[in-house]
Amino acid sequence: MKKLLTTITALALCAGLAGCGSNDKKDNNTITVGATTAPHAVILKHVKADLKEAGYTLKVKEFSDYTKINDALNDGDLDANFFQHKPYLDGYNKDSGNDLISVGAIHFEPLGIYANDPAGKTSLTVDDVKDGDKIAVPNDATNEARALLLLEKCGIIELKKGVGVNATKLDIKTYNKKIEIVELDAAKVPSALPDVAYGIVNGNYALENNIADKVITSEDKNDTAAKTYANIIAVRKEDKNNKAVKALVKILKSDKTKAYIEKEFKGAVVPAK
């Protein structure tokens, strides 16, 4: 009985002392950010020293499966994340019933038109495309619409008026050359380049497949897509005024970091406005 009372007393004391270490006080000068490897984690690691000078320690947690990063943030395992654009975040919130928010747009990963032998081209026009050419595009709704808008910008197709970032193959009004549009998973477009005339590739996949130097032309940072699909820092709503988060966003949006992004990624990633 005496042993039981001692145990109960110890447990009560433990509970009164913040859980005996099970819920250690959070270090407000340390921020843990979840990110996919390239380019997000690369950029975060680059600004670690600058954030340290501002008085904060940055821990970067890399994820190979981006579908788990928002859940990790919502569950409190992260203080922020960096891997997505606002439309993706909005979709996540709608599907999950959560309320994560954006606290800053950092960079844009333009879709580019790639070829195995770009032959020094820095643009693509309808005259460069032959009847029968196959052009591979991402098959997810967001990136396929962007790819079609890029093809329209190059004069290769004409879309129905007003479809914008919701365009699908069914919205192609006119083919200015008799091309075949091949829809593939975005990650597989780079490996399909030997079998098609051109492929439209996301900036992150171009980096992962070491083909960024083969880009012919890409979305412009002034395009609607750049404003809509800029990659963001996301946090829980209650952390929107967190000082460490604010310091991180300020450094990521600084001229110094913008210059690094432009030099390091050579157009496959561009700073947000």
N, C-alpha and C positions, 0 to 999 in steps of 0.2 A: 504493500500500500504506500509506504514511504517512497519507494522507487517510482511508483506511478505519479505521485504528487510532484516529485522532483522533475520528472519528464514534462508534465503539464506546465509547471512553472517556467521551465526552460523554453518551451515552445511559445508560451505567452510573451516572455521577454524578447524572444527572437522576433516575433511578429511586431512588437512595439519598436524594434530597432531596425526598421526598413528591411525586414525579411532576412536578416543575417547574411547579407551579401547576395541574395537571389535576385534583388532588384537594385543593384548598385546605382547610385546617382549618375545620371547621364553627364558625360563630359561635353559641356556646351561649346567647347573650343575644338571639338572633333566632329567632322561631318563625313558620313559614309554614303557614297554615291554608287548606285548600280548602273552598269553600262555594258553594251556589247563591245567587242574588242576593237574593231576598226570602223570608223575613225574615233568613236566616242571615248573609249578608254585611253587611247593614244593622246588625245587632246587633254583629258583630265590629268594624266600623269605629267604632261608637260607643264601644267600650271601649278603643280604641287608646291614648288619652291616659292612662287609668288604668293600663294595663299598662306604659306607658312610665315612669310614676311608680314602679312596682314594679321597674323596672330591665330591662325587656324590650321589644324592638321586635317589633311584630306586622305581618306581611305577609299580606294577604288575597288569595288567588287565586280568582277567580270562574269558575265553570263553568256553561255553558248546558246541558250534557249530564251529568246527575247520575250516569249509569251508569259514568262514567269516573273518578269521584272516589276510590273505594276502591282502584282499581288504581294511581292516582297516589300514594296514601299507601303502599300496599304496596311500590311500586317505589322509595320513598325521595325522591320529588319533593316531598313534603309532610311536615310534622312531625305534622300532625293534620288531621282534617276535621270539618265541622259541616254536616250536611244530612239525616241519616237517623235512624230509630228503631232500637231494639235488634233487633226481629224482622227488619228488612231486613238489618242487619249480620250476624245469625246465618245468614240465607239466603245472603248473599254468601260468608261463610266456608265454608259447607257446599259450595257450588257450585264455589268456586275452590281450596279446600284451604288457604286462608290463615288467619291467626290474629289478625286485628285485634280490639281490645277497646274497650269503653266505659270512659271515666274520669269520666263525669258526665252526668246528665240536666239539660238547661238549660231547655227550654220545651216546651209542648204546643200543637199547632195543631188546635183543635177543629173537627170538622165542624159546620156550621150549616145550618139550613133557611132558604132564601132565597126571596123572591118579588119580582116587579117592583114591586108596590104593597103593601108590608107594612102600610100603614095604621096605623102606630103599635103594631102587635102586638108583645108581648114573650113570647108563648107560642103554642103551637099545640095544639089539642085536636081530638078526633074531630068535634066540632060545627062546627069551622071548615072541615072538608073535605067536599066534595060527592061524591056518587056520580059516577063518570066522570072525576074529576080525575086528571091525569097527574102523577106525581112522579118526577123524574129523580134517579138515584143513580149514584155511581161504579161501574164494572163490574169493578174489580180486587178480588181476594178480601178483602184487608184492609179497604179503605174501604167496600166494599159491606156487609160484616158490621157495621161501625160505623154505617152509615146505617140499616140495618134495626133495630139496637138503639135508635137515636134515634127512629125511627118507633114502635117499641114503647113507648118511654118516654112518647111523646105520646099513646098509646092508640089509634093508628090501625091497628096490626096486633098480632097476638100470635104469638110465635115458639114453636117446640117447646122444651120444657124442657131447659136445660143446653147449648144450642148456643153461646151466648156469642159470642166474637169469631171463631168459625168459621161463623157463620150465612150461609146463602145464601137465595135466593128459594124454594128447595125446602123450606126450614125454616119457612116462614110457615104457621102452624097456622090462624089466623083472620084474615080481613080485616073490620075493623069498619066500613069503608065500601068500596064497590066501586071501588077505585082501580086505576090501571094504573101499575105500577112500570116506568120506562123506564131501562134500563141503558146508560150512556154512558162513554166515556173520561173520567176525572176532570177533565182539563183542558177538556173540552168542555161540562161541565154549566153553567157560567155563561152561555155563549152560547146555551144552549137555553132559558133562563128565559122568553123571550117566547112559547114554544110549549108550556109546561107550567104547571100551577098552582103547583108548588113544585119547587125543586131543592136537593139536599143537596151542599154545596160544601166542599172543603178550605179551611182558613184561608189558605194561601199563594195559592191561586187566587182567593179572594175579594179579597185585597190586589192581586193583579196586574190584576184586572178592575174595580177600584174599586167594589165592591159591598158592602164590609164593613158599611156603614151600613144595609144593607137586611136584615140578619139578623133573623130572628124569634125563634129559639131555637137553642141549640147544646149540644154535649156539656159536661158539667160537669167541672171539674178533679178532682173526687172520683170520677168514673166509672172503671170498669175500663179503658176505652180510654185515659184520660189517663195512667194508671200504666203501661200496656203500651206506648203509642206516643209517649212523650216523646222529643223529639229530643236527640241526644247528641253529645258530643265523643268521637271515636274516634282511637286511635293504634295504632302497632305495639306488640306486647306488651312488647318490650324498652324502650319509652319510657314505661311506665306511671308511673315515678317521676321523669320529666323535670321539672326545676324550673320551666322556662318553661311547660310544659303545666299543672302544678299551679297556678301563679299565674294563668293564663288562666281555668281552671275556677273558681277561688275568686272572681275578679272577676265572671265571668258569673253566678254563683250568689248574688252579693251583693245586699243589700236595695236598693242604689242602682240596679243593673242591672234588678232585678225591677220597680222603680218605673218605669223608662224603658220597659220592654217593655209594661207595662200602659197607660201613657199614649200611647205611640207607635202601638200596634196596636189599641187600643180593643176588645179581646176576640177579635180574629182570631188572636192569639197570646197565650198566657198562660204565666207562669213555672211551671216544674215545682216540685213540692214538695221 
